[in-house]
Amino acid sequence: MNILVVDDEKGIREGCRRILTSEGYVVDTAENGKIGLEMVQSKPYDLLLVDLMMPVMDGFELMEQVKKINPEIIMIVITGFATIETAVDAIKSGAYDYVPKPFTPDQLVAVVNRGLETRRLRIKAQQLMEERDQKLLEVAKETSKLRTIVNSMGDGILVINQEKQLVLWNPAAINMLHLKEKLEIGRNFREVIPYSTLVDIIERAFSPDESRYTTLSEEITLPPPESRTLMVNVSVIRDEKGQELGVVSTLRDITSLKEIEKVKSQFVSMVTHELRAPLAAIESYLNAYLTGAIGNDPQMNRQMLERARQRAHSLLELVDDLLQYSRLESRNIKRKKELLNIADIIVSTVELMKNQGGSKEIRFIVDVPDRLPLIEADRTEMEQLFTNLISNAIKYNVKKGSVIVRAKPNNNFLEVTVEDTGIGIDEENIPHIFDEFYRVSGPQTRYTPGTGLGLSIVKKIVESNFGRIDVESKINKGTTFRVSFPIKHD
């Protein structure tokens, strides 16, 4: 298989060349789109790795030109500006997939192998179509090798003949479309596919008005309970005489890309509300102090500086939460697990947190035996977990309320509950409290500081230790968080 890497960064070009050459591929390189286009015109390539941002000719223009020369070349975008918009635009421009910079050798090899596997499948399908009088209905009865290839693909595949009968599909398509009934060869695709948006795209591919296009690409969103977002590519298949034999629909699940975009939007919103306001307040306090606008009263000056210090402290807490969340999200995280008796951790955490409850006159009750069954966990993460839970129990409590912490074995699990007598959480908010950057809004929480990451961090720590977390709450009665960890048996 011949591969061409087109990137204006020499390090990326040479890195890709060495990695892919070691996998047995023949690899050429080009430093910009214009040279890459000339190489495509002079030599057949199976796959192109294309950077989007290049001088002379950018990646989008190169892909458009390459499609005119050879629409069957697999094109994969490598870019340092990967967003859901650029990913969708690249796919609509003919890209098979994209790899965001920086990437690891394994990530590069994986996406290239998938692309070349798709290339082999296209070549095989083209060979079958070139056989005179071959009908797509016979594809379902072809070699087990073809079916194995189709079944192993991560993208969903639906093949429909000219009579609009379903003749080939794979498990990925069944899963994406949540098809429950058993599929049978020869059924009209409209009877099988329950989503009108997908049916409409396939119907348009059969329309004479759309016949001049080789592929129709469109993004669709499946309704609840699936709620998936799919990139649909419907290609018309023709024989050597140009006669239409049917269509192939390729379905790619881009829900995760949409989720990334949603998280990005939430993050920007959080930055606007959680960073801008404290920074503006700090600047205002310091300006008043430095310009002498508040006079020379030492007590007033101290109050202004103390308020600035409190605001700066809240920003540091936000940064700490973001770093902790990023660390837990990292695949390369290294945990130092050991056998722990978490009774000591719970007691010491409560003692450290008591000062926070002083202004509210919170009463603390710790019902934890000195010796508990051991669990295997990272001590630092356990301290972070109980600090977050107890801190929430204090922040959302009422004046002269109580925080009760209990721990006991329960079958094969160690169960710890953190209970408060605070404002509680209404039922509609409970399913979302573990989401990133989610904060319950209301008059009682308006002035309560927080980043919306604390409970997300707690849940990730619990799940990384094969535990579970549950919550029970009643408005104006209080909230109870229950975490369970597997007991480590000898």
N, C-alpha and C positions, 0 to 999 in steps of 0.2 A: 504494500500500500504506500502511495506517495503522498507526503504531507508538505504543505507550504506554510511557514510562519511569517506573517507580515506584521512588524512592530517596529516603531522608531527607536525603542530602547534596546541597545545592543545586548545588555545583560539578560533581558527577557528572551530575545531571539536565541542567543547561544544557550541559555538555560533550557529552553524548550527543545532545542535541537539535541542537546546531550541526553536529556531524559528520554525522548521518544526514539532516538537512535539506539539507545540501550534496550529498548523494547522490540527492536527488529524492524522498525519502520525506516523508509528512505525519506530524509528531511532536508528541504531547502529553506533558505531564509531570504527576506527582502526587507529593506529599511523604510519603505513607504508604499502607499497604495499604487502609485503609478508604476513602480518597478514590479510590484506584485502582479499587477494586471498584465504586464508584458510577459511575465513568466508563465502565467496561466494560459496566455495565448500561444505560447511556444511549447508547452509541455502539459500532458494530462495529469491532473491531481485528483486524489480521492477526497482530501480533506484540507480545509484552510483554517488556520488560527489567525484571526484578524483583530487588531487593536482598533478601537473606535476613533481615538483622538490622535491623528497623525498629520504631519505637514504634507503639502503637495496634493494628496488625495486622502480624505478620511475614510474610515471603515465602512460607513453607510454607502458612500458612493462606490467604493470598491465592490461591495456585495451586490449592488444593483448591476454593475457592469459584468461581474462574474456570472450572475444569473442568466444574462443574455447569451454568454458564451457557452456555459454548461450548467443548466439548472439543477443537475443531479449532484454537483459537488456539495459535500457536507461542509457547512461553514459554522465555526464556533467563535464567538466573540470573547476576547480577553481584554478587560478594561478595569481601570482603577476608579471608574465613576459609576459603579453598578447600582442602579435603582430599579424599582419596578417599572418606571416609565422607559428607561433605556433598554431593559430586558424585553419588554413587550414590543418596543419599536424595532429592536434587533431581530426578534422572531418574525415580525411582520415583514421585515426587509429580506427575509430568507435565511436567517441564522437558525441553526438546529438547537443550539444551547449557548450558554455563556458561562465564563469563569471569572469571578472578581479577583483583582489583584489585592494583596499578594496571595498566591496559592501554593500548595504543597505539591511535590512530585506525584503523590498518590492521587490527589484531586485532579491534576492534569491528565494523568494516564487513564483514570476512570472515565472522564467525560469524552476523551478521544476514543477509547475503546467502545463506548456506547455509540458514538457517532459513526465509527467505521462499521460497527455491527449493523446499524441502520443502512449504511451504504451497501453492505453485502446483501441485505434483504431487498433493497431497491433493485440491485442488479439481478437478483434471483427472480423478483417479480417481473422485471422487464423481459427477462428471458422467457418466462412463461407466457407473457402477453404477445410475444413475437411469434409464437406458434399459431399457425393459421387455424381459424375457426375455433380457437380455444375459448371456452366460456368460463366466466368467473365461478360458476357453480361447481366446476371441476377442481377449483383451487382447494376447496375443503377436503377433497379426496386425494390431494397430492401427497408428496413424500412426507414422512413424519419429521424429516429434518426441517422443512419449512414451518410446520406447525410448532415444532419445538422452539424455533427462533422467535416466532410471533408470540408464543406463550411466555417466553422469558423476557420480553420487552417491558420496560417500566411504563411506557406510554400505552394508552388504550388504543386498540385497533378494531375498526368495524369495516368490513368489506361488503359492499352491496352491489348486486349486478344490475344490468339495464332494466330488468323487470322489477327492480326495487325490492328484491329478495335479499335477506341477510344470508351470506354464504360463508363468512369467516369472522371470527372475533377472538379475543384473548381474555384471560382472567382480569387483567388490569382494567379493561373496559367494563366488565361486569361489576367490578368493585367501585369504580368511579361513578357509574350510573345507578348503582345500588339495585341491580336487576335481580329479583328474587325468583322468578319463575324460570324453569329450565328452557334454554334456548334451543331452537330446532332450525336446521338448515332449510331455507326456502320460505320462511315466514316473511311477510311484508314488514319492513323495518318500522313503519308507523305503528304497527301493533305491538312492537317490542319496546321501543324507546318511549318512556313516559314524559319526556320533557319537550314541550313544544318549541322552545328556542333552538334546540339541537335538530329537531325534525325540520324546522324551517330552513336551516342552513343547508342540510343535505338536499332538500327539495330544490333549493335554488341552484345547487350544482347541476341538477338534471335539466334546469330551465335553459331553453335556447338562448335567452338573453345573456346568460352567464357562461355560455359554452366557450367563449373566446379566452376565458381565464383558465390557467392550469391549476390554480389553487385558490380557494376561498379561506381566509383566516379571520376568525372572530373570537372574541372573548365572551363567555357566557357564565352566568351565575345560577347554580341550581338552588331551588327554593328549600327552606327547612323541611325536614330535619337534616338534610345532607349539607346544605349551605357551603358547597364547594364552588370554587371559581376555576373554570377550565378554559384553556386556549385550544380552540378547535381548528384544525386544518383539514379541509375537504378537497381532495384532488381527484380530477376526472381521469380515468384510465382509458386509453385509446389503443387500438391495434395499429399495425404498420400502414394500414390504409386510412387511418384517421377516424375509424368508426369507434364510437363510444361503447365501451364494454361495461361501464359502471363507475363507481366512486369508492375511494378509500378515505375513511375518516380517522384522523389521528387526534387523540385526546391527551392533553397534558395538564396535570393538576398543578395550578400555580397559586393555590390557596396560601401556601406558606409564604410566597412572595408578597401576597396581599397583606398577610399578617405582619410581615416585617414593615410594610409601609404604614400599617395602622399603629404599630408600636412606635415607629419614628414620629408619627403625628402626635401621639400621646406624649412622647418625650419632649417634643418642641413645646407643646402646651404646658407641660410641667415646668420646663425651664422658664417659660414666660412668667408663670405664676410664682414659682418657688425661688427663683434666682433673682429676677428683676426687682421684685418688691423689697427684699432685704437689702440688696445692693443700693437701691435708690434711697432707702432709709438711712443706711450707713453714711452715704455721701451727704445727705441732708444734715445729719447730726454733726459730721465733721466740718462741713461748711459753716454751720452756725457757730461751732466752737472756734474755728480758726479766724473767722471774720469778726468775732466778738459780738455777734448779733444778740446773744443772750446775756450780755453784760459780764461783770466780773465776779458774780456770786460763785464762790467755790463749790457750794453744794449743787447749784444748778449745772455747773460745768461737769461735775462728777456724774450727775444723773444722765446727762447727754452721752458721755463716754461710756457709761454702763449700758445704756440702751444700744449703742453701736456695738459694744462687745457681745451682747446677747444675740444680736442679729448675725454677727460674724460666726458665733458658735453654731447657730442653726444652719448656716451655710456649710460649715465643716461637717456637721452631722449628715447633710445631704450628700456631700462628696464621699464620706465614708460608706454610706449606703450604696451609692452608685458603684464604688470600687468593689464592695462585697458582692453585689449582685452580678457584676461583670465577672468576678472570680468564679462564682458558682455556675455561671453560664459557660465558662470556658471548658472545652473538652480535655484540656491538658492539666486540669486541676490535680494537685497532689495532696491527698489527705493523710494525716498522721493518725491513723486509728489505733486505739488502745482499749483495753478493758477498763471500763469506768463504773464507779459507784457514783451515780449522779446526785446522790443526796447532798454531798459536799458542794457541788456546783449550784444546786438549787438554793441552799441555805446562804452561801456566800453572795449569790446574785441578789437575793432578797435584801440582805444587809446593805449592799451597795446602793440599791434602788430606794431605800427607805427615805433618804433625804428628798427625793423628788416628790414624795407624798406628804411632806411636812406642811406645805401651805394649805392642803385640803384636809389635814388631820386624818389621813388614811390609817386604818387599823389593818395590820398584817397578821395573818394566821398561816403558819407553816405546819402542816400535818404530814411530815415525812419521816419515816423510820431512819435510824442511824445507818442501818445496813439494808441495802436494796439489792436485788439480783443484778448482776453485772450486764452491761450492754457494751457492744463494740462500736466506738464512734470517735470522732475527732473532738478533743476537749474544747478547742477554740470555737468550733461550730456550735457545740452544746451551750457554751456560755453566751454566744450571740443569740441563739434561739430563745433561751429563757429571759435574756435581757429584753428582747423585743416584746415577748408576750407580757412580761410583768410591767414594762414601760407603758404598753397600751392599756393594761388594766388600771394603771394610775391615771393616765391622761384622760381617759373617757369615764372616769369614776365621778361620783358626786361628793360634795363636802361631807366629811365624817363617814365616808363609805368604807368598805372592807375589800381586801384582796386576800383570797384564800388559795393556797397552793397545796395540793395533795399528791401523793405518789404511792402506788401499790402495784404488786404483780397481779396480772390478770391472764390466767392460762399461760401461754407461751410469750406473753408480751408484758413489758413494763409500761404502766399507764400513769401519765402525769396530767393533772388538770390545773388550769389557772383560771380562777373564777373571780369576777368582780361584781359589785352591786351598783354598776354605773348606768349610763343612759341607754344602753342596749343598741341592737341593730335590727332594723325592720326586715321582714322576710324577703322583700324584693332586692335588697342589697347584699344579703348573705352569699348568694352564688358568685358575686364578683369581688369579694373582699381580698381574695388571693391574687387577683389580677395585678399586673405591673402598673404602677402609678395610679391605682384606683383609690380614691378617698371618698368616704361617705360624706355627702354635703347636707348641711342643715344648720339651723340657728344654733344648736348646742355644740357643733363642731367647727363653726366658722373661724374661731380664733385658736383652735387647737393646732399646734405645729406638727408637721410630719411630712414625709416625702412620698408616701404611697408605695414604698418598697418594702417596708418592714415585714408584712405578712407574706409577701412574695418570697422574701429571703427565708422566712421560717418554713414555708412549704417546700422549698427546694432542699433545705437541709434535711427535713423529715424524709422526703422521698429518696434522697441520696443514701439514707441509712435504712432503706426498706421498711420505713414506718408509715404511719398514716396520721392525719390530723382531722378532727371534726370540730364543729362549732355549734353551740346552742345559744339562743339569745331571745330575750323578750324586752320590748321597749319599756324603759324606765324601771326595769327589774334587774338587768345585768346580763353579762355574757360569760360563757364558759368555753374555753378552748381545751380540747382533750388530745394529747399526743401519745402515740403508742410506738414503742420500739421493741424489736425482737430481743428476747433474753438470750444471752450467750451461755449455752450449756457446755459443761466440760465434756 
